[in-house]
Amino acid sequence: MTRASGVGSWPGTRSREAVVAVRDLLGDGIPHLPELPARGVGADMVGRAAALLEGLHVETQPYGWRFAGRPGHDEGRARALLREDLDELAEAYDGWSGPLKVQVTGPWTLGATIELPRGERAVADDGARRDLVGSLAEGLRAHIADVERLVPGAEIIVQVDEPGLPAVLEGRLPTASGYGTLRAVDRSEVRDGLREVLAAAGERTTLVHCCAGDVPVQLVRESGARGISLDTSLLDGARWEQIAEAVEAGVILWAGAVPTTGGDWRTARQRLVGAWQRIGLPVSALADVVVTPACGLAGARPFEARSSRLRTPPSSAVAAVRTTTDLALALTDLAAG
């Protein structure tokens, strides 16, 4: 059966409303712990992952996140926001039994974003790269344990977000001065670092999400990820061929086939099925696909008031998820023949 899920981010600033909305909209598919970057510092994808790091500390500067020698206010705020989200998750999913996805920013995107005290990106330093991979793996292991303690019946799925992966591999990150680019990190080191973080999930289902058109499909396969999540509208013919090879090897495609504005599920179905058939995959195999919006929904239309005490979830975010669930139902019927 084709299932529906989300990428991760959600608009607004109210954790309880977001957690409940995602649960209610995706309860028959794969719900996830939403991320609310509109809350500000510490709620962004980098700050949220930095809150999980073991033995490493961060702070913000006018230009972004930087490693620090001791815990500070910014790190404490990130940890507090994550605790708030987990508390809301525990209440909303009391008695839950089924899949539940959590997301974490991957080591290479973190390394490409967080700077060292001297001002260069952490990914430029050999020792910093090793420390970051190990710290994130330990933090993710503890995070999974927390979620499973709070929602004992959950079947945890771990998504590692790596939008910066292609730039790290291809040496496209600018230096601190802006006059040059950092040297590309060796492909085998990138693969092994990603593998170490994914291994922290143990036997649980894992996937790597990359919203770039040049997602390194083969490297993701070699890292041990059981699924790959991407925006299907960005894929060219060659990348679709790589997807076909991955699917035939047992990798699950998490197809970001629905525009973040919603749109019509029939159009999304036509595009996805057309690409699927062009690469020679059987329609029946669509039953194994998970469909999602093309990207996170943090930029969806803001909350709209209603007469009750709470407010409705953002209508464009809801529209995107509802289109996604409609698409999953249509693909299930199609795959069943």
C-alpha positions in Angstrom: 0.0 0.0 0.0 1.3 3.4 -1.0 1.6 5.6 2.2 1.6 9.3 2.7 4.0 11.3 4.9 5.6 14.7 5.3 9.1 16.0 5.0 9.3 17.7 8.5 8.8 21.4 8.8 5.4 23.0 9.5 4.4 26.7 9.7 3.4 28.6 12.8 4.7 28.7 16.3 2.3 26.6 18.3 3.8 23.1 18.9 0.6 21.5 20.2 -1.4 22.6 17.2 1.3 21.4 14.8 1.7 18.0 16.4 -2.0 17.3 16.5 -2.6 18.6 13.0 0.1 16.3 11.6 -1.2 13.3 13.6 -4.8 13.9 12.4 -3.8 14.4 8.8 -1.3 11.6 8.5 -2.6 9.1 11.0 -3.4 6.5 8.3 0.1 7.0 6.8 3.4 7.9 8.4 3.0 10.9 10.7 6.1 12.8 11.9 7.3 15.1 14.6 6.9 18.6 13.0 9.5 21.2 13.1 8.5 24.9 13.6 11.3 27.1 12.4 9.1 30.2 12.7 9.7 30.1 16.4 13.2 31.6 15.7 16.7 30.8 16.9 17.0 27.2 18.0 13.9 26.0 16.1 15.7 26.1 12.7 16.9 22.8 11.3 20.6 23.5 12.3 19.7 24.7 15.8 17.4 21.7 16.4 20.1 19.2 15.4 22.7 21.1 17.4 20.5 20.6 20.5 21.2 16.9 20.1 25.0 17.1 19.9 26.8 15.2 22.6 29.9 17.0 24.0 29.8 19.9 21.5 28.3 23.3 22.2 27.0 26.0 19.9 26.0 29.6 19.9 24.7 32.1 17.4 26.5 35.0 15.8 25.0 37.6 13.4 26.0 35.4 10.5 24.7 32.1 12.0 25.7 29.2 14.2 29.2 28.7 15.6 30.8 26.1 17.9 31.5 27.4 21.4 33.5 26.2 24.4 30.6 26.0 26.8 26.8 25.8 26.8 25.0 29.1 26.3 21.6 30.8 26.0 21.1 29.8 22.3 21.9 26.2 22.9 19.7 26.1 25.9 16.8 27.6 23.9 17.2 25.0 21.2 17.1 22.2 23.8 14.0 23.8 25.5 12.1 24.0 22.3 12.9 20.4 21.5 11.7 19.3 25.0 8.5 21.2 24.4 7.9 19.4 21.2 8.6 16.0 22.8 6.2 16.8 25.6 3.5 17.6 23.1 4.3 14.5 21.1 3.9 12.3 24.2 0.5 13.7 24.9 -0.8 13.7 21.4 0.4 10.1 20.7 -0.7 8.6 24.0 -1.6 4.9 23.2 -0.2 5.2 19.7 0.8 2.1 17.8 2.3 2.5 14.4 5.0 4.3 12.4 6.3 7.7 13.6 9.0 9.6 11.8 11.6 11.9 13.4 14.0 14.2 11.4 17.6 15.3 12.1 19.9 17.5 10.1 22.8 15.4 8.8 26.5 15.8 9.6 27.5 17.3 6.3 24.8 19.9 6.2 25.7 20.8 9.8 29.4 20.9 9.0 28.6 23.1 6.0 26.6 25.5 8.2 28.1 25.7 11.7 31.4 27.6 11.9 34.5 27.0 14.0 35.5 29.7 16.5 38.1 31.0 14.1 35.4 31.7 11.5 35.7 28.9 8.9 33.0 26.3 8.3 33.5 23.1 10.4 33.5 21.0 7.2 36.9 22.5 6.3 38.6 20.9 9.3 39.5 17.2 9.5 39.2 16.9 13.2 36.0 18.9 13.4 34.4 16.7 10.8 35.2 13.6 12.8 34.0 15.1 16.1 30.7 16.3 14.5 29.9 12.9 13.0 30.5 11.1 16.3 28.7 13.7 18.4 25.6 13.7 16.2 25.5 9.9 16.1 25.5 9.8 19.9 22.9 12.5 20.2 20.6 10.8 17.7 20.9 7.6 19.6 19.7 9.3 22.8 17.0 11.2 20.9 15.5 8.0 19.5 15.5 6.5 23.0 13.7 9.6 24.4 11.0 9.3 21.7 10.5 5.6 22.2 10.2 6.2 26.0 7.5 8.8 25.5 5.6 6.9 22.7 6.3 3.2 23.5 4.2 1.9 20.7 5.8 3.9 18.0 7.8 2.2 15.2 10.4 4.9 14.8 11.6 6.0 11.3 14.6 8.2 11.2 15.1 10.8 8.4 18.5 12.4 8.0 18.2 15.8 6.2 21.1 16.6 3.9 20.3 19.5 1.6 24.0 20.5 1.7 25.4 17.1 0.7 26.0 17.9 -3.1 27.8 21.2 -2.3 30.1 19.4 0.2 30.9 16.6 -2.3 31.5 19.0 -5.2 33.5 21.7 -3.4 30.9 24.5 -3.9 30.9 25.9 -0.4 32.4 29.5 -0.2 35.2 30.2 2.2 34.8 32.6 5.0 36.3 35.4 2.9 33.9 34.7 0.1 36.8 34.8 -2.4 37.1 31.1 -2.9 35.6 27.7 -2.3 36.4 25.0 0.2 38.0 21.8 -1.0 35.5 19.0 -1.6 35.4 16.4 1.1 36.4 12.9 -0.1 33.5 10.9 -1.2 34.4 7.9 0.9 34.6 10.1 4.0 31.2 11.6 3.3 29.7 8.1 2.8 31.2 6.7 6.0 30.2 9.7 8.0 26.6 9.4 6.8 26.7 5.7 7.5 27.9 6.2 11.1 25.0 8.6 11.8 22.4 6.3 10.2 23.8 3.3 12.1 22.8 5.1 15.3 19.3 4.2 14.4 20.1 0.5 14.8 17.6 -1.8 13.1 15.0 1.0 12.6 14.0 2.2 9.2 16.2 5.1 8.0 16.1 7.4 5.0 18.1 10.4 3.7 16.3 13.5 2.5 18.0 15.8 0.0 15.9 18.5 -1.8 18.6 19.3 -4.4 18.2 18.2 -8.0 21.7 16.7 -8.0 21.1 14.3 -5.1 23.9 11.7 -4.9 21.7 8.7 -5.2 24.5 6.1 -5.3 26.3 7.5 -2.3 23.0 7.4 -0.3 22.6 3.8 -1.2 26.1 3.0 -0.1 25.6 4.7 3.2 23.1 2.1 4.2 20.0 4.2 4.1 16.9 2.1 3.5 15.1 5.0 1.8 15.8 8.1 -0.2 13.5 11.2 0.0 13.7 13.9 -2.8 11.7 16.4 -4.8 10.8 14.4 -7.9 10.1 17.6 -10.0 13.9 18.3 -9.9 15.0 15.0 -11.3 16.3 14.7 -14.8 16.4 11.4 -16.9 19.8 10.3 -15.6 18.8 10.8 -12.0 15.6 8.9 -12.6 17.6 6.0 -13.9 19.7 6.0 -10.7 16.4 5.9 -8.8 15.3 2.9 -10.8 18.5 1.1 -9.9 18.1 2.0 -6.2 14.4 0.8 -6.1 15.3 -2.5 -7.8 18.0 -2.9 -5.1 15.4 -2.6 -2.4 15.7 1.2 -1.5 12.3 2.8 -0.8 11.5 5.9 -2.7 10.0 8.7 -0.6 8.7 10.7 -3.6 8.2 14.4 -3.0 5.6 14.5 -5.7 3.1 17.1 -4.4 3.8 20.9 -4.6 4.0 22.6 -1.2 1.0 24.7 -2.2 -1.2 21.6 -2.7 -2.4 21.3 -6.2 -4.4 18.5 -7.8 -3.5 14.9 -6.9 -4.4 13.8 -10.5 -1.7 16.0 -11.9 0.8 14.7 -9.3 -0.2 11.1 -10.1 0.2 11.6 -13.9 3.7 13.1 -13.5 4.9 10.4 -11.0 3.4 7.5 -12.8 4.7 8.8 -16.2 8.3 9.0 -14.9 7.9 5.6 -13.1 6.9 3.9 -16.4 9.6 5.7 -18.5 12.3 4.1 -16.3 10.7 0.7 -16.7 9.5 0.0 -13.2 6.3 -2.0 -12.8 3.2 -0.1 -11.7 2.7 -2.7 -9.0 5.9 -1.4 -7.3 4.3 1.9 -6.6 2.7 0.1 -3.6 6.1 0.4 -1.9 6.5 4.1 -2.5 5.9 6.7 0.2 4.6 10.1 -1.2 5.2 13.4 0.4 5.1 17.1 -0.4 8.1 18.3 -2.5 9.7 19.9 0.6 8.9 21.1 4.1 5.9 23.2 4.7 7.4 25.9 6.9 6.6 28.5 4.2 2.9 27.7 3.9 0.3 30.3 4.5 0.1 31.5 8.1 -2.6 30.5 10.6 -6.2 31.7 10.0 -8.5 32.4 13.0 -11.7 30.5 13.6 -14.3 30.8 16.3 -13.0 28.1 18.7 -10.2 28.6 21.2 -7.5 27.2 19.0 -6.8 28.2 15.4 -6.9 26.1 12.3 -3.7 24.8 10.9 -2.4 26.8 7.9 -4.7 26.0 5.0 -2.0 25.7 2.4 -0.1 23.2 4.5 -3.3 21.2 5.1 -4.0 21.4 1.4 -0.6 19.9 0.5 -0.9 17.1 3.0 -4.5 16.3 1.9 -3.3 16.2 -1.7 -0.5 13.9 -0.6 -3.0 11.5 1.1 -5.3 11.5 -1.9 -2.3 10.7 -4.2 -1.3 7.8 -1.9 -4.8 6.4 -2.2 -4.8 6.7 -6.0 -1.5 5.0 -6.3 -2.6 2.2 -4.0 -5.5 1.5 -6.3 -3.4 1.7 -9.4 -0.7 -0.6 -8.0 -3.4 -3.1 -7.1 -4.4 -3.3 -10.7 
